[in-house]
Amino acid sequence: MEKIQQYLEHTLLSPTAGYGDYDRLVAEARQYAFLGVCVPPYWVKKVKRDLRDTAIQVVTVIGFPLGYQRTETKLDEVKYALRDGADELDVVLNLSAVKSGAWDWVKIELVRLAESIHQAEKIFKLILETAYLNDDELQRLCEMCGAYGVDYAKTSTGFALKGAEIECVRKMRSWLPAHVGIKASGGIRTFTQAKAFIEAGAERIGTSSGVAIVEESLKQTNT
């Protein structure tokens, strides 16, 4: 396995985090060479500026955390996030549409989002919020991710009843085409957990415990 930090998106989405917290996030991202940092749209411009001389990706969230905004609202969020310098956009699925059986609506939203994000040559991740999906819904959404331009299927916002689960990631990997990656997020706090999710098929790990995970990996390497 590559160094664990090359899988990690160091995440800070707390509604009460302030300047000092984001300065710390940037400093930690530099120190540990994380793949990326995931921050709210409000903080994209600052964090992008602070990391401009690095290869660290700036990730932000769209339609967060519930996903039931109108498509046009999400597209406006995408526009401003791209303007501010976001490299990757994690968009929350419209679960309400899924539960209503409005699959054509879901398809149209994914196509419009993929077009907007890919025109800017950026990465589109779809947050499925797997805690609320049954297997039939999850399988259908995985197939739609492959068909309609999603680059990564992401398990969770971290705000639902539960986050990422190993067996769910295994199912996702079996149902997703090879060109669609998986981002596991929600409740991943240790190196052992992160490693298990990667072995199950995840290419990205979203976590607010990035420093602890790297430190744990270094201890295991040195023993």
C-alpha positions as CSV (number, residue, x, y, z in Angstrom):
1,M,0.0,0.0,0.0
2,E,1.1,3.6,-0.7
3,K,1.6,5.9,2.3
4,I,-1.8,6.2,3.9
5,Q,-1.9,10.0,3.6
6,Q,-2.2,9.6,-0.2
7,Y,-5.7,8.2,0.3
8,L,-6.8,10.8,2.9
9,E,-8.9,13.8,2.5
10,H,-8.3,15.7,5.7
11,T,-11.8,17.0,6.6
12,L,-13.2,19.9,8.6
13,L,-16.9,20.5,8.2
14,S,-17.9,21.6,11.7
15,P,-20.4,24.5,11.7
16,T,-18.5,26.1,14.5
17,A,-14.9,26.0,13.1
18,G,-13.2,29.3,12.6
19,Y,-10.0,30.8,11.2
20,G,-7.7,29.2,13.7
21,D,-9.2,25.8,12.9
22,Y,-8.7,26.2,9.2
23,D,-5.2,27.5,9.6
24,R,-4.5,24.4,11.6
25,L,-6.0,22.2,8.9
26,V,-3.8,23.8,6.2
27,A,-0.7,23.4,8.4
28,E,-1.5,19.8,9.0
29,A,-2.2,19.2,5.3
30,R,1.3,20.6,4.5
31,Q,3.0,18.7,7.3
32,Y,1.5,15.3,6.5
33,A,1.1,15.7,2.7
34,F,-2.5,14.6,2.6
35,L,-4.1,14.0,-0.8
36,G,-6.6,16.7,-0.1
37,V,-8.6,18.7,2.3
38,C,-12.4,18.9,2.5
39,V,-13.9,22.2,3.6
40,P,-17.2,24.0,3.4
41,P,-17.8,26.3,0.4
42,Y,-17.3,29.4,2.6
43,W,-13.7,28.4,3.2
44,V,-12.6,27.3,-0.3
45,K,-11.1,30.6,-1.4
46,K,-8.9,31.0,1.7
47,V,-7.8,27.4,1.8
48,K,-7.0,27.3,-1.9
49,R,-4.9,30.4,-1.5
50,D,-3.1,29.0,1.5
51,L,-2.3,25.8,-0.4
52,R,-1.6,27.3,-3.8
53,D,2.0,26.2,-3.9
54,T,1.2,22.6,-3.1
55,A,-0.4,19.6,-5.0
56,I,-3.0,19.2,-2.2
57,Q,-6.5,19.1,-3.6
58,V,-9.2,21.4,-2.3
59,V,-12.5,19.6,-1.9
60,T,-15.8,21.1,-1.0
61,V,-19.4,20.0,-0.5
62,I,-22.5,20.9,-2.5
63,G,-26.1,20.5,-1.4
64,F,-24.7,19.7,2.1
65,P,-25.8,17.9,4.2
66,L,-29.3,16.8,3.1
67,G,-29.2,17.1,-0.7
68,Y,-32.8,18.0,-1.4
69,Q,-32.1,21.5,-2.9
70,R,-33.3,22.2,-6.4
71,T,-30.8,21.2,-9.1
72,E,-30.4,24.8,-10.1
73,T,-29.4,25.7,-6.5
74,K,-26.7,23.0,-6.5
75,L,-25.5,24.2,-9.9
76,D,-25.1,27.7,-8.5
77,E,-23.1,26.3,-5.6
78,V,-20.9,24.5,-8.0
79,K,-20.3,27.7,-10.0
80,Y,-19.2,29.6,-7.0
81,A,-17.1,26.8,-5.6
82,L,-15.3,26.5,-8.9
83,R,-14.8,30.2,-9.1
84,D,-13.2,30.1,-5.6
85,G,-10.8,27.4,-6.6
86,A,-12.3,24.0,-5.7
87,D,-10.6,21.1,-7.3
88,E,-13.2,18.4,-6.4
89,L,-16.9,18.7,-5.5
90,D,-18.7,16.3,-3.2
91,V,-22.4,16.7,-4.1
92,V,-25.2,15.2,-1.9
93,L,-27.6,13.0,-3.7
94,N,-31.3,14.0,-3.6
95,L,-32.5,11.2,-1.4
96,S,-36.0,12.5,-1.4
97,A,-36.2,12.0,-5.2
98,V,-34.8,8.5,-4.8
99,K,-37.3,7.6,-2.1
100,S,-40.1,9.0,-4.3
101,G,-39.0,6.8,-7.2
102,A,-38.1,9.9,-9.3
103,W,-35.3,8.2,-11.1
104,D,-35.5,10.4,-14.2
105,W,-35.1,13.4,-12.0
106,V,-32.0,11.9,-10.4
107,K,-30.6,11.1,-13.8
108,I,-31.1,14.6,-15.1
109,E,-29.5,16.1,-12.0
110,L,-26.5,13.9,-12.3
111,V,-26.0,14.7,-16.0
112,R,-26.3,18.4,-15.4
113,L,-23.9,18.3,-12.5
114,A,-21.4,16.2,-14.3
115,E,-21.5,18.5,-17.3
116,S,-20.9,21.6,-15.2
117,I,-18.1,20.1,-13.2
118,H,-16.3,18.3,-16.1
119,Q,-16.4,21.4,-18.3
120,A,-14.1,22.9,-15.7
121,E,-12.0,19.7,-15.7
122,K,-12.7,19.0,-12.0
123,I,-13.8,15.9,-10.1
124,F,-17.4,15.0,-9.4
125,K,-18.1,12.9,-6.3
126,L,-21.7,11.9,-5.4
127,I,-22.5,11.5,-1.7
128,L,-25.0,8.6,-1.6
129,E,-25.7,8.6,2.2
130,T,-25.8,4.8,2.3
131,A,-27.3,4.7,5.8
132,Y,-30.7,5.5,4.2
133,L,-30.5,3.2,1.1
134,N,-31.6,-0.4,0.7
135,D,-29.6,-2.7,-1.6
136,D,-31.8,-2.2,-4.6
137,E,-31.5,1.6,-4.4
138,L,-27.7,1.4,-3.8
139,Q,-27.1,-0.9,-6.8
140,R,-29.2,1.2,-9.1
141,L,-27.4,4.3,-7.9
142,C,-24.0,2.7,-8.5
143,E,-25.1,1.8,-12.0
144,M,-26.2,5.4,-12.6
145,C,-22.9,6.7,-11.3
146,G,-21.2,4.8,-14.0
147,A,-23.6,5.9,-16.7
148,Y,-24.0,9.6,-16.0
149,G,-20.5,11.0,-15.2
150,V,-19.8,10.5,-11.5
151,D,-16.1,10.1,-10.8
152,Y,-16.4,8.8,-7.2
153,A,-19.3,7.4,-5.2
154,K,-19.0,8.6,-1.6
155,T,-20.6,6.7,1.2
156,S,-21.7,9.4,3.7
157,T,-21.9,13.0,4.8
158,G,-20.9,12.1,8.3
159,F,-24.1,13.6,9.5
160,A,-26.4,10.6,9.2
161,L,-27.3,7.9,11.7
162,K,-24.2,5.9,10.6
163,G,-21.3,6.4,8.3
164,A,-19.2,4.1,6.1
165,E,-19.4,0.3,6.5
166,I,-17.0,-2.3,5.1
167,E,-19.7,-4.6,3.7
168,C,-21.4,-1.6,2.0
169,V,-18.1,-0.6,0.3
170,R,-17.6,-4.1,-0.9
171,K,-21.1,-4.1,-2.5
172,M,-20.4,-0.7,-4.0
173,R,-17.2,-2.0,-5.5
174,S,-19.0,-5.0,-7.1
175,W,-21.7,-2.8,-8.5
176,L,-19.7,0.2,-9.7
177,P,-17.8,0.1,-13.0
178,A,-14.0,0.2,-12.8
179,H,-13.8,3.8,-13.8
180,V,-15.8,5.0,-10.8
181,G,-13.9,5.2,-7.6
182,I,-15.2,5.0,-4.0
183,K,-14.7,7.5,-1.2
184,A,-15.4,6.1,2.2
185,S,-16.3,8.6,4.9
186,G,-18.1,8.9,8.1
187,G,-16.7,7.4,11.4
188,I,-13.3,6.5,10.1
189,R,-10.9,7.4,12.9
190,T,-8.1,4.9,12.9
191,F,-5.4,3.6,10.6
192,T,-6.8,0.0,11.0
193,Q,-10.2,1.2,9.9
194,A,-8.8,3.2,7.0
195,K,-6.7,0.3,5.8
196,A,-9.7,-2.1,5.9
197,F,-11.8,0.3,3.8
198,I,-9.0,0.6,1.2
199,E,-8.7,-3.2,1.1
200,A,-12.5,-3.4,0.6
201,G,-12.3,-1.2,-2.5
202,A,-12.1,2.5,-1.4
203,E,-9.6,4.7,-3.2
204,R,-10.3,7.7,-1.0
205,I,-10.9,8.1,2.7
206,G,-12.7,11.2,4.1
207,T,-11.9,11.8,7.7
208,S,-11.4,14.5,10.4
209,S,-8.9,12.2,12.1
210,G,-6.2,12.4,9.4
211,V,-3.4,13.3,11.7
212,A,-4.2,10.4,14.1
213,I,-4.4,7.9,11.3
214,V,-1.0,8.9,9.8
215,E,0.6,8.9,13.3
216,E,-0.8,5.4,13.9
217,S,0.5,4.2,10.6
218,L,3.9,5.5,11.3
219,K,4.0,3.8,14.7
220,Q,3.1,0.5,13.1
221,T,5.7,0.9,10.4
222,N,8.4,1.6,13.0
223,T,7.6,-1.3,15.3
